[in-house]
Amino acid sequence: MQQARLIETQRAAPREVPQRSRLKLFSGRGNPVLAQEIAAGLDVPLAEMSIFRFADGEIGVRIEESVRGEDVFVIQSTSPPVNENLMELLVMVDALRRASADRITAVIPYFGYARQDRKMRPREPISAKLVANLLTAAGCHRILTVDLHAGQIWGFFDIPLDHLPSRMILGDYVARKGLQNIVVVSPDVGGVPRAREFAKQLGAPIAIIDKRRDRPNQVKEIVHVIGKVHRKTAIIVDDIVDTAGTLTIGAQALIKRGVTAVYACATHALLSGPAVQRISGSAIVELAVTNTIPLPAEKKMEKITVLSVAPLLAEAIRRVHEDRSVSQLFD
């Protein structure tokens, strides 16, 4: 009888719901403008932190406010200078871990070293896996990133990773242009899944450029274009534009095969070396990219349109903080 009354009392007693830790945003120097846009979208100010250098060039970090028990998000693209930004991110995460943050999520719009995701020859590293290990060892509990170069990188992490595709932003932009008779083109065989998802969003067929590469950042020749492209408007879809060799040679091959106009979409605009000059002199009408990597003034040109991923990242951060589904963003 006493036991029954005890059980009934326990059922009637209100449950104590633990208070959710507050959301705090920190930004490194990799992409501060994007970080400010994300903070504005969340209506949360960027937290105070000092980043400085010692006399010998080492990076130093000082967290200027309490983060004990807080849900912390660190926004840092590991774009050029890659090693500088990566080390800065690792030091920030370590400082937050030692300051007793409850959970640390690294928001990495552009994940550097992603193209070193496998061994192509003997005695080569798998640097993407090494970076994953470093982030985990530093104290990250979760990773939030945009358009990883290769799907297997997801499996390099022993912590949760949320992967956000940019096709929702780039695809919507292309759809609003009202282009007719389009075909989505993958610049290589490896990019077919990305092109297929993009084409599905636009309700368009796909084609594939079969190319051969002598060494990184150089294309030897275009071997063949697989698919019907004659008299169509081509949309080349890729994740990274680095030196723009693949992109511009691909555009030239499409024009030779009867394409009426070539547009291009890419998430990460590295635009290294001769990229801007190549794009300027190419058959590409417009290249749409996102701001996962800051675009300096000298690389801005009429052909390049920059779209912001801040609303996408802000909503993903909000959902992670509230323990809600991130994948519903893709539906």
PLY file of the C-alpha trace (Angstrom):
ply
format ascii 1.0
element vertex 331
property float x
property float y
property float z
element edge 330
property int vertex1
property int vertex2
end_header
0.00 0.00 0.00
2.77 2.39 0.93
4.63 1.41 -2.22
1.53 2.15 -4.36
1.12 5.59 -2.74
4.84 6.30 -3.37
4.51 5.41 -7.08
1.39 7.59 -7.38
3.20 10.50 -5.72
6.14 10.12 -8.12
3.80 10.18 -11.11
2.01 13.28 -9.86
5.19 15.21 -9.09
6.22 17.61 -11.89
9.38 16.61 -13.75
12.28 18.95 -13.52
13.32 19.95 -17.04
16.99 20.92 -17.17
17.56 24.48 -18.36
18.97 24.57 -21.87
22.43 26.09 -22.08
22.65 29.39 -23.94
23.85 29.63 -27.54
27.11 31.48 -28.02
28.79 32.32 -31.30
32.51 32.85 -31.78
34.25 33.79 -35.00
37.78 33.27 -36.19
39.43 35.40 -38.84
38.75 32.97 -41.70
35.45 34.60 -42.77
34.35 37.31 -40.31
31.79 38.88 -42.68
29.92 35.57 -43.01
30.07 35.14 -39.23
28.47 38.56 -38.76
25.68 37.61 -41.21
25.03 34.37 -39.33
24.93 36.22 -36.01
22.45 38.73 -37.45
20.28 35.88 -38.74
20.18 34.31 -35.28
19.85 37.66 -33.51
22.78 36.62 -31.32
25.88 38.83 -30.98
29.32 37.40 -31.59
30.99 36.64 -28.26
34.12 38.46 -27.17
37.43 36.79 -27.94
40.96 38.05 -28.58
43.20 36.48 -31.24
46.80 37.64 -31.26
50.33 36.64 -32.18
53.35 36.09 -30.03
56.71 37.48 -31.09
57.70 34.19 -32.74
54.53 34.04 -34.84
52.54 31.61 -32.71
48.76 32.17 -32.53
47.28 33.04 -29.17
43.61 33.09 -28.13
41.87 34.51 -25.08
38.15 33.98 -24.40
36.92 37.28 -22.95
33.66 36.04 -21.37
32.42 33.00 -19.50
31.38 29.97 -21.56
30.97 27.53 -18.68
28.10 25.18 -19.46
27.23 27.01 -22.70
26.40 25.64 -26.19
29.20 27.16 -28.27
29.49 27.44 -32.06
32.83 28.46 -33.60
32.59 29.82 -37.16
35.80 29.42 -39.13
36.42 28.59 -42.80
39.71 26.77 -43.31
40.27 28.53 -46.63
43.57 30.16 -47.66
45.73 30.69 -45.73
44.63 27.13 -44.90
47.21 26.21 -42.27
46.81 29.57 -40.52
43.02 29.29 -40.31
43.09 25.62 -39.34
45.54 26.21 -36.49
43.50 29.19 -35.33
40.38 27.00 -35.21
42.15 24.29 -33.22
43.48 26.80 -30.68
40.04 28.39 -30.29
38.38 25.01 -29.69
41.03 24.05 -27.14
40.53 27.33 -25.28
36.76 26.81 -25.17
37.12 23.22 -23.98
39.43 24.30 -21.16
36.93 27.04 -20.26
34.30 24.31 -19.61
31.97 24.91 -22.56
29.17 22.32 -22.46
29.24 21.57 -26.22
31.52 22.90 -28.97
30.38 22.80 -32.59
32.89 23.80 -35.26
31.04 25.54 -38.11
33.39 25.11 -41.07
31.75 26.52 -44.22
34.75 25.44 -46.32
36.61 22.36 -45.11
40.26 22.64 -46.13
42.30 19.53 -47.03
39.07 17.86 -48.23
40.62 16.96 -51.60
43.28 14.87 -49.85
40.73 12.20 -48.96
42.50 9.05 -50.25
45.86 7.59 -51.18
46.49 7.99 -54.90
50.07 6.68 -54.74
52.23 4.84 -52.21
53.61 6.84 -49.28
50.97 9.59 -49.49
48.98 10.86 -46.48
45.20 11.00 -46.11
45.25 14.55 -44.83
41.47 14.94 -44.58
41.42 12.14 -42.00
44.28 13.79 -40.11
42.34 17.07 -39.92
39.29 15.18 -38.66
41.42 13.63 -35.90
42.90 17.02 -34.96
39.46 18.63 -34.62
38.23 15.80 -32.44
41.36 15.81 -30.28
41.11 19.59 -29.81
37.67 19.17 -28.24
35.00 19.49 -30.95
31.76 17.68 -30.15
30.15 18.29 -33.54
31.00 19.57 -37.04
28.76 21.65 -39.30
30.00 22.14 -42.86
28.87 22.88 -46.42
29.41 20.67 -49.48
32.25 18.34 -48.53
34.36 17.42 -51.52
33.89 13.70 -50.98
31.26 11.75 -49.06
33.77 9.44 -47.39
35.11 12.36 -45.32
31.90 12.08 -43.31
33.15 8.71 -42.10
36.53 10.14 -41.05
34.88 11.72 -37.99
34.05 9.87 -34.78
31.77 12.73 -33.76
28.47 13.87 -35.35
28.79 15.83 -38.60
26.00 17.79 -40.29
26.60 18.20 -44.02
24.66 21.02 -45.70
24.31 20.97 -49.52
24.40 24.36 -51.22
22.13 23.20 -54.05
19.15 24.74 -52.25
20.73 28.18 -52.62
22.38 27.75 -56.03
19.52 25.72 -57.48
16.93 28.29 -56.40
19.04 31.03 -57.96
19.22 29.20 -61.30
15.51 28.40 -61.19
14.65 32.09 -60.70
16.63 33.02 -63.82
14.02 31.27 -65.95
16.49 29.62 -68.31
14.93 27.37 -70.92
15.97 23.96 -72.30
18.70 23.42 -69.70
21.00 20.49 -69.04
23.00 20.10 -65.82
26.60 19.09 -66.50
29.00 17.34 -64.14
32.63 18.35 -64.87
33.81 14.81 -64.07
32.51 11.36 -63.21
33.04 11.92 -59.47
30.64 14.84 -59.46
27.71 12.91 -60.97
25.78 12.47 -57.66
26.01 16.22 -57.05
24.84 17.01 -60.59
22.02 14.48 -60.33
20.63 16.11 -57.18
20.94 19.54 -58.75
19.19 18.34 -61.92
16.41 16.76 -59.87
15.77 20.09 -58.18
15.52 21.83 -61.57
13.71 19.00 -63.36
16.47 18.79 -65.98
18.56 16.01 -67.58
22.27 15.62 -66.88
25.43 15.26 -68.95
28.97 14.34 -67.94
32.35 15.65 -69.09
34.89 12.83 -69.27
38.33 14.35 -68.78
41.83 13.16 -68.15
44.14 14.86 -65.68
47.93 14.71 -65.63
48.32 16.16 -62.14
46.29 18.24 -59.66
44.86 21.53 -61.01
45.70 20.61 -64.62
43.47 18.98 -67.23
45.22 17.23 -70.10
42.27 17.02 -72.50
38.53 16.64 -72.71
37.89 13.16 -73.95
34.14 13.10 -74.39
30.85 14.73 -73.37
28.33 12.08 -72.35
24.70 13.11 -72.82
22.59 15.30 -75.08
23.80 18.91 -74.97
23.24 20.17 -78.53
21.20 23.40 -78.61
20.78 23.37 -74.83
21.72 25.80 -72.07
24.35 24.07 -69.95
24.73 24.53 -66.18
28.10 23.16 -65.02
27.85 22.21 -61.34
30.90 21.67 -59.13
31.82 22.03 -55.46
35.12 23.90 -55.83
36.53 26.35 -58.37
40.26 26.49 -57.78
42.36 27.45 -60.80
39.25 27.20 -63.05
41.04 24.97 -65.57
38.42 22.21 -65.40
35.59 24.72 -65.58
36.78 26.77 -68.54
38.00 23.84 -70.64
34.71 22.09 -69.95
32.79 25.18 -71.09
34.83 25.30 -74.28
34.12 21.63 -74.99
30.39 22.16 -74.49
30.31 25.12 -76.89
32.08 22.99 -79.52
29.32 20.40 -79.12
26.56 22.87 -79.87
25.58 24.27 -76.45
23.96 27.68 -76.87
25.11 29.13 -73.51
27.15 27.96 -70.53
26.46 28.93 -66.92
28.28 27.51 -63.91
27.59 27.00 -60.20
30.16 26.19 -57.54
29.99 26.30 -53.76
33.55 27.21 -52.83
35.30 29.95 -54.84
39.01 29.51 -54.16
39.90 31.19 -57.48
43.63 30.53 -57.18
46.32 31.71 -59.60
44.97 32.44 -63.09
41.35 31.56 -62.24
39.88 35.05 -62.61
41.62 35.65 -65.94
40.50 32.26 -67.22
36.87 32.86 -66.28
36.95 36.36 -67.75
38.17 35.05 -71.12
35.98 31.93 -71.16
32.65 31.11 -72.78
30.95 31.11 -69.35
28.11 33.64 -69.18
27.90 33.64 -65.37
29.50 31.81 -62.45
27.37 31.66 -59.30
29.28 30.89 -56.10
28.62 31.15 -52.37
30.44 33.11 -49.67
31.84 30.10 -47.78
35.18 31.65 -48.79
35.56 35.45 -48.68
36.03 36.92 -52.16
38.58 39.76 -52.12
38.00 42.87 -54.22
40.64 41.93 -56.80
38.76 38.70 -57.61
35.33 40.27 -58.02
34.12 40.61 -61.59
30.91 41.02 -63.54
30.70 37.32 -64.44
30.82 36.17 -60.80
27.71 36.30 -58.61
28.13 35.63 -54.88
25.21 34.13 -52.90
25.15 33.98 -49.10
24.97 30.72 -47.15
24.36 32.66 -43.93
20.60 31.95 -43.76
21.23 28.21 -44.29
23.96 28.04 -41.64
21.98 30.18 -39.19
18.96 27.87 -39.43
21.17 24.78 -39.10
22.83 26.25 -35.99
19.42 27.02 -34.50
18.26 23.44 -35.12
21.42 21.91 -33.64
21.09 24.13 -30.56
17.44 23.14 -30.12
18.15 19.45 -30.79
15.91 19.45 -33.85
16.43 17.71 -37.17
18.87 19.36 -39.58
18.00 17.04 -42.46
14.50 18.53 -42.65
16.15 21.59 -44.19
16.74 19.55 -47.32
13.13 18.50 -47.84
0 1
1 2
2 3
3 4
4 5
5 6
6 7
7 8
8 9
9 10
10 11
11 12
12 13
13 14
14 15
15 16
16 17
17 18
18 19
19 20
20 21
21 22
22 23
23 24
24 25
25 26
26 27
27 28
28 29
29 30
30 31
31 32
32 33
33 34
34 35
35 36
36 37
37 38
38 39
39 40
40 41
41 42
42 43
43 44
44 45
45 46
46 47
47 48
48 49
49 50
50 51
51 52
52 53
53 54
54 55
55 56
56 57
57 58
58 59
59 60
60 61
61 62
62 63
63 64
64 65
65 66
66 67
67 68
68 69
69 70
70 71
71 72
72 73
73 74
74 75
75 76
76 77
77 78
78 79
79 80
80 81
81 82
82 83
83 84
84 85
85 86
86 87
87 88
88 89
89 90
90 91
91 92
92 93
93 94
94 95
95 96
96 97
97 98
98 99
99 100
100 101
101 102
102 103
103 104
104 105
105 106
106 107
107 108
108 109
109 110
110 111
111 112
112 113
113 114
114 115
115 116
116 117
117 118
118 119
119 120
120 121
121 122
122 123
123 124
124 125
125 126
126 127
127 128
128 129
129 130
130 131
131 132
132 133
133 134
134 135
135 136
136 137
137 138
138 139
139 140
140 141
141 142
142 143
143 144
144 145
145 146
146 147
147 148
148 149
149 150
150 151
151 152
152 153
153 154
154 155
155 156
156 157
157 158
158 159
159 160
160 161
161 162
162 163
163 164
164 165
165 166
166 167
167 168
168 169
169 170
170 171
171 172
172 173
173 174
174 175
175 176
176 177
177 178
178 179
179 180
180 181
181 182
182 183
183 184
184 185
185 186
186 187
187 188
188 189
189 190
190 191
191 192
192 193
193 194
194 195
195 196
196 197
197 198
198 199
199 200
200 201
201 202
202 203
203 204
204 205
205 206
206 207
207 208
208 209
209 210
210 211
211 212
212 213
213 214
214 215
215 216
216 217
217 218
218 219
219 220
220 221
221 222
222 223
223 224
224 225
225 226
226 227
227 228
228 229
229 230
230 231
231 232
232 233
233 234
234 235
235 236
236 237
237 238
238 239
239 240
240 241
241 242
242 243
243 244
244 245
245 246
246 247
247 248
248 249
249 250
250 251
251 252
252 253
253 254
254 255
255 256
256 257
257 258
258 259
259 260
260 261
261 262
262 263
263 264
264 265
265 266
266 267
267 268
268 269
269 270
270 271
271 272
272 273
273 274
274 275
275 276
276 277
277 278
278 279
279 280
280 281
281 282
282 283
283 284
284 285
285 286
286 287
287 288
288 289
289 290
290 291
291 292
292 293
293 294
294 295
295 296
296 297
297 298
298 299
299 300
300 301
301 302
302 303
303 304
304 305
305 306
306 307
307 308
308 309
309 310
310 311
311 312
312 313
313 314
314 315
315 316
316 317
317 318
318 319
319 320
320 321
321 322
322 323
323 324
324 325
325 326
326 327
327 328
328 329
329 330
